[in-house]
Amino acid sequence: MNLRKLGNSGIEVPPLCFGGNIFGWTVDEARSFELLDALLDSGLNFIDTADVYSRWAPGNQGGESETIIGNWMKARGNRGHVIVATKVGNDMGDGKKGLSKAYILRAAEDSLRRLQTDVIDLYQSHIDDESTPLEETLEAYDILIKAGKVRAIGASNYSGARLDDALLISEEKELPSYVCVQPEYNLYNREKYETDLEPIVLKYGLGCIPYFALASGFLTGKYRSEADFGKSARGQGMAKYLNERGLRILGALDEVAASHDATPAQVAIAWLIARPSITAPIASATSRQQLDDLIAATRLRLDAAAVSALTAASAWNGGSEQ
């Protein structure tokens, strides 16, 4: 497995990060353990979760994903072989949200307890909190890093302007600096990242671990008409992708997949992996077959012509073909 540097954190990660939002939601603990075992066996030891996963599911309170990951690491005795990324700041209910110093310090202890570990490898601000000064948030991370409870920090769902401000404050105040970003980014959703965040990622040498790598499943090629919407619970959300550009992207994925003996999903992820600013796209799997697809994607090497064809087919506003 070819490892990649996660910004300037000193942490090296595989070219794909497994999304842990499914644990305790669409897969139970037993199936979660099976997927995690296979994941680690393949060399993919980078797992992204959040304290809020999966509060939205009926009967859940949040913390379910972290708890399952923690139970798995304890049962297998493999903590030293796993890179754990989690997040703080999203609404956990009962006023538990935001990025104030007091809340981050409390939430970190909760995540450490659920994960059954002494340290979080990558602790990320899940969503920007404009009501809290950036400096205060960074001061909380400073305390955690100095205490050995966090190795590195990242920012999820930040605008380019706010991220840039945070990086400048880190430098001016000699506080910890975000080493990576986690935005939405895939072959269909390109414009926001490429215009707003990518210049900052490249300027500062940040890592980037984008979510929705497969556009909620659209880029698997599973949804090609309204008749396909019934194939899954999230099928109705595919309508926004079924337009001329979306179908053009699927066509390009089909062509490249055929020429590389791969699936459209593998190709879509491989395109992300090949992007210069991307460290490791985040993707999930709820079955061994889906997981094998992700593993295969990390081994797929697209030639320059294939990358160019996909980039051109997914150009937004007829302008971004780079």
N, C-alpha and C positions, 0 to 999 in steps of 0.2 A: 504494500500500500504506500503510494507516494504521499508523504505528509506535506502540509503547507503551514506557513507561519501565520498565526492569528495576530495580525498587526505587529506591534512591537512588544507583545506581552511575554514573549519567550515560550509561549505554549504552541505546540505543533499539533495540528488536527488533520484528520483524513479529509478528502475532497467532498464529503457529503455529511450533513448533520441530520440525525434522526429526530423528527418532531414528536415530542412526548405528549402532545395534547390529547392523544387517543387513549392513553392509559387511564383506566377507571371511567371511561366514557363509552367508546365504541368497542373496546376490548377489555375483558376482565383481567384479574391479576394473573391467573394461570396462563392465559394466552399472551399476556404481556411478558411474562417470564420466558416463554418460548421464543417470542420475537427478539427479545433482548439477548438471549443466549446465541441465537443465530447471527444477530447483528455483531456481537463481539467476536464470534468465531470468524467472521468475514474480515475483521480488521477495522470495522466502522465503530469506533468507541466514543464518538462525540454525540451527546444527547442533549437536546434543548427542551426545557420545560418552563413552568412558571407557577407561582403560588396559586394563581387564580384557576389553573386547570384542574378539574373541569366543573367550575361552579355552576355553569349554565345547564348542566344535565339534571333532570329531575332527581331529587333526593341527595344531590351532592352539595357540599359546602365550600369547595375549593380545597386544594392541597392533595387531592386524590392521586394525581400524577406523581408528585414528589414522593408521596408515601409508598407507592408501588415501586418506584425506582429505588428508594431507600431500602425497602424490604428485599428487593432483588440483589442489591449490592451486598447486603448483610448475609443473605443466604448463600451467595456464591463466594463471598470473601474476596471480591475483585475490585474494591474501591480504587486501588492504585492503578488500575488499568482502564478506568473510565474517566472521560472528561465531561464534567457535569456543568451545564449552563442553565441557570434559572433566572427568573425575573421578578421584579417587585414594582408596585405602584398602581396596578389595575385594581378595580373596585372589588374588594372581598366582602363587602357588606358591613353593616354596623359601624360605618365611618372608617373602616380600615382601607385606606387608599392614599395615593399621593406619594410625594418624594421628599417629605420633611425629614430632617435628621432623626427626630425621635421615632417616627414611624419606620424608616428604613432599618434602624438598629433593632427594633422589635421584630419586624418582619423577617429579618435575616436569621434571627434566633429560631423563629418558627420554621423557616425553610431548612436550616441545619438539622433541627430535630426530626423533621419529616424525612429528610434524606439520610438520616443516621450517619452523618459525617461531620468532621471538624472544619472542613473548608469547602467553599464553593469555588470552582475553577473560574467561571465567568458569571458575574452577577450583573444583570442588565436592568436599566430603567425601562420598564415595560411600555410606558406611555408618558409623554412629556407632561409635566405639572407646572404650568405657568404661574400658579399661585405661590410657588416656593422658589426662592432665589436659587439660581444654578449653583452658586457657591456653597449654599447650605447642603444641597444634595451631595456635592463632591466632598464636603467635609465629613459627611456620614461614611462615605466610601473610604475616606482616608483612615478613619478610626477602624473600620473593619479590616482593611488591608494591613495596617500596622499591628493589629491583633492576630494576624495570621488566619482570619476567617474567610477572606476572599483573596483570590490571586489576581484577578483582572476584572475590569468593568467595561460594560458596553451600553449602547443606547439603541432602543427599539422605538420605531414610530416617531422619530424626531424630524423636524424640518431641517433643511440645510442651514438656515440662518441660526436656529437655536443650537444645533450641533457645533457650528463654527464658534458661536459665543462661548459655549461650554469648554471647548478646546483652548480658547484664548484665556479664559479664567483659570484653567488648570495650569497653564504656563505662567501666568502672572502671579498667581497665589501659591505656586509650587504645591498643587494638589494633584491627586491621581487624575489621569486622563483616560477618556474613553478610548479603547483600543479597537473597537469594532462597532459596526452598525447592523441593525436587523430591520430592513425595509421590506415591503412587498415588491417583488420583482420576478418577472418571468417573460417568456417570449411575447405574451400578449400585453402585459402591463409593464411597459418599458419607459414611457416618457417621464414620469415623475422622478424615478430614481436617476435616470441618465442626465436630466437637466438640473436637478436640485441637489442630490446627494453624491453622485459619482465624482464630480469634480473635487469635493472635499475629501472623499475616500482616497483618491489618487494623490492629492496634495499632501496629506498627512500620513500616507502609508497605512491607512486603517484596514482592518479586516472587514469583510462583508459576508453575512450569513442570511441571505434573503429567504423569506417565507413565501408560501403559496407558489412553490417552484413549478407546480403543474396547473396553476390557475384553477384550484379547487377541483381538479380532475378533467377540465376541458381539454388540456393538452395531451391526455392519454388517447384521444380520438374516440372516446366512448360516446360522446354526445355530438351528433352531426345533424340532427333535425329535432323538431319539437317532439316527435314521436319517441325520442330517446330520453326525454326528461324523466320518465317514470322508472328509469333504471336504478335510481338511488334517491335517498332522501334529499340530497342537495341538487338534484337534477333541475328543479325549477330555477335555480340560480344561474343556469347556463344560458338563458335567453340573451343576456348582455354580451355574450361572446359570439353568438350565431349571427354574424354579419359578414359582409364581403371580406373584410380583413381577417376575421377569425377563420373563415373557410380557406382563405389563401394560406394562412399559417398551417392549418391541418394538411393541406395539400403538400406543402414543402416538407412537413414532418413525415408524411407518407413516403415521399420520394427518397428522402435521406435514409429513412428506416429501411426501405427496400434495398438500397445500395450498400448498407452497412450490416445487413442481417440483424436488425435490431427492431425494437418496438418504438412507436412514437413517444411514449413516456421516457424511455431511455435516451432518446435523441434530445428531447426537450431539456432534460437535466444535464446531459453532456454539453449542450450549447452553453448553459449557465456556467458549468465548470470551466469551460474554455474561455470565458470572458476574463480579461486581465484584472478587473477590479474585484472579482468574486473569489472568496475563499472557499466557502462550502455552502451550497444551497441546502435548505431544510425541506425534507419531505418525510411523509409518514407512510406506513403500511399496516394494514389490519390482518393480512394473511401472509403465509410463507411465500406464496406465488408473487404477491406484490413486493415483498421484501427482496426476493431474488431479482426482480426487475430493477430495484434501486441499486443493488449490488452490481448488477451488470452495467448499469449506467456509469458507475465510477471507473469501469474498465474500458468503456467505449471511447475511442479516440477519433474524433471527427477530423477529416482533412479540411484544408483551407477552403476548398470549393463548397463543401457542405456547410461550413460555418457561414460563409458568405451568402449562400442561398437562403439559409434560415434568417439571417439578419436582414436581408433585402425583403423577404416575404413579410416580415413582421415590422417593417418600417412604419413609424407612426407619423401621421399627417404628411405622408409622402416625403419626409425629410430625413429621418435618422436611419441611415443604412450602414453606419459604422460599427 
